[in-house]
Amino acid sequence: MPYKIRATIVSVGERCAQGHTVGQSWEMEGKTPAGICLSAVGSLMPRLTALRFGAEFPFAPDKDTVTVACPDAKNPVVFELRRIRE
């Protein structure tokens, strides 16, 4: 059974072109939630899918959390992906 994943913005470069701000979050359960940038979703997808299905990342200090940046190298929006264990 897949886990829910909470995607939370933990930092923003100078400014996000889509208007995202620190603290915004979305629960990801198999559909793209309203309001999240599609370019960011594309960057999140590989690790988000892995976390949903139980993967762990050896470089992450917490087995339920990993960070991922959007593709804007000059103004990266960094997301924390957290597996929700209910």
C-alpha positions in Angstrom: 0.0 0.0 0.0 1.5 3.4 -0.9 2.2 6.0 1.7 1.0 9.6 1.7 3.8 12.1 1.1 3.8 15.6 2.4 5.8 18.0 0.2 6.8 21.2 2.1 8.8 24.1 0.9 11.8 24.7 3.2 13.6 27.4 1.2 13.3 29.6 -1.8 16.1 31.3 -3.7 15.6 35.1 -4.4 12.1 34.6 -5.6 10.0 31.8 -7.1 8.5 32.7 -10.6 5.3 30.7 -9.6 5.0 32.6 -6.2 5.8 29.7 -3.9 6.8 30.6 -0.4 8.5 28.8 2.5 6.0 26.8 4.5 3.6 25.9 1.7 2.8 22.2 1.7 0.8 19.6 -0.1 -0.2 16.0 0.5 0.7 13.9 -2.4 -1.4 10.7 -2.9 -1.3 9.8 -6.6 -2.7 13.0 -8.1 -1.1 16.4 -8.6 -2.5 18.8 -6.0 -3.8 22.2 -7.0 -1.4 25.1 -6.8 1.9 23.3 -7.1 4.2 24.2 -9.9 4.4 21.4 -12.6 8.1 21.9 -13.1 8.7 21.3 -9.4 6.4 18.2 -9.6 8.6 16.9 -12.4 11.7 17.2 -10.2 10.0 15.7 -7.1 8.5 12.7 -8.9 11.4 10.2 -8.8 12.0 10.5 -5.1 8.3 11.1 -4.3 7.4 7.8 -6.0 10.2 6.0 -4.3 9.2 7.2 -0.8 5.5 6.4 -1.5 6.5 2.7 -2.1 8.8 2.3 0.8 12.3 3.3 -0.5 14.9 4.7 1.8 17.8 6.9 0.7 21.2 6.1 2.3 22.3 9.7 2.2 19.2 11.0 4.0 19.6 11.3 7.8 15.9 10.4 8.3 14.6 7.4 6.4 11.2 9.0 5.9 12.5 12.4 4.6 14.4 13.6 1.6 14.9 17.1 0.1 14.6 18.0 -3.6 15.1 21.3 -5.4 13.1 22.5 -8.4 14.9 22.9 -11.7 15.4 26.7 -11.4 19.2 26.8 -10.7 19.2 30.6 -10.1 16.2 30.6 -7.7 15.8 27.1 -6.4 12.7 26.2 -4.4 13.7 23.3 -2.0 11.1 20.8 -1.0 11.1 18.4 1.9 9.4 15.2 1.0 8.2 13.4 4.2 6.6 9.9 4.2 3.5 9.9 6.5 3.2 6.7 8.4 -0.3 6.4 9.8 
